[in-house]
Amino acid sequence: MRTIRLVVEYDGSAFHGLQFQPALRTVAGVLEAALATLLRAPDKITAAGRTDAGVHATAQVVSFTTQSTFALHKLAPALNALLPHDLSVREAQEMPAGFSARFSARARHYRYVILNRPQRSALLHTRAHHVWHPVDVEVFNRAARGVLGEHDFRAFCGVLPEQGGTVRLVREFEAQRRGELITVRVSGDGFLHRMVRVLVGTLVEMAQGRRDPDSLHAILEARDRRGAGCTAPAAGLYFAGVTYEDRTILAEPQLF
């Protein structure tokens, strides 16, 4: 039995998220169908992190086990010949037995892209969150420092997990501006449902003067979703990579 790690990218606009759903077009469903065709056996994938409908990935990592002897160096191009235009395999690597894209991960990396200008973009409407009112990146980052470390992020969770708690460790949360584009770099051990998007939405409100930037600690302590800000749209979010024991797999969004 072989264990294979794939690095995949996708435009999430036309997918109903990553997780397999029988009646809907999902990343897992499309990728598993291509694997079944190529390897002549059904293979279920495990992903490093789930993504919701509309969320993109520049370096999502998935793993699967197979008895197929298909040549590894041919796997990525052969899969790409079967996959649709909005999903592709960047690389394939054979891993030791027991490797899991999800459970072997030590950190996950996201990027959130904001287009900050008065007028919307016809080209980026599914790739970035358009915010017309000016965003003060310095205020954003000052408030975001309160996110770093281990906290209970219940107030920033969309749907509470069925198992496990709401404490997570965030190692990086920082915005960088390049012209009209603001990219938020996010890294941590794991994230709750819509946690990154709710945090971004809340911090944008703070960076626009619509919410006290010193109130983040109080929101965390209250553990009440109603105290946090809006959920930023899915279009701006990218699953950008994963850190494992052997390497960090990371790819930045390239919008221009």
C-alpha positions, 0 to 999 in steps of 0.5 A: 500500500502506497501513501501519496501526498498531492499539492492542489490548487483550485478556484473555489468559485464554482465549488460547494466547498472541499468536503465530498457531498453526493449531490453537489460539485465539490473539490473532493468529489471531482478529485476523487473521481479523477483518481478513480478513473486514473488508478482504476480504484476508488480512493478517498482523500484526506485534506489538510483543511476544509474550505467552504464554498467560494474559498480558493486554494493555492497550496491545499494538501491532500493524501490518499492510500492506493495499491496502484503502481502508477508511476509517481512522476506521471501522476500530476500531469495525468490527473491534470489531463482529467481535471477541470480548468478550476482544479489542478495538481501542482505536485505529487510525492510518495510519503511514509506509511501513516502520513496524513495530510490532516493529522501530520500537519503542524501549522496551516497557512491562509491568505486573505486578499482585500481590494481597497479602492472606491470602485469594484473590479470586474476582474477580481470580484471572485478573487478578492473582497472589495472594500471601498472605504479606506482601511488603515493597515497600521490600525488593523495590525495593532488590533490583530496583535491581540489575536496572536497566541492561544485563545478561546476563539468561540466568538469568531466561530461560525458553526461550533465544532461537534467535537473538541473545544474552541481554543486555537493557537494563532502564530501570525495575523498581519496585513500588508498593503501593495497599492490597492491590494491588502493581503492578510497573512494568517498562520496557526495550528488550526482554525474554527469554521469561518474563524479567519473570515470573521476575524478579518471582518472584525479587524476591517471594521476596526481599521475603518474606525467603525469599531474600537481597535482595543476591544478585541480582548473583550470580544474574546473574553465574552465568547459570544459571536454576536460581539464580533464583526461581520463575516468577510466574504469567501472570495478573498480567502485562500488556503495557502499551505501547510507546515509538516515535519519534512517541509513547509508547502506554501504558495502565495496568491498571484493576482497581478 
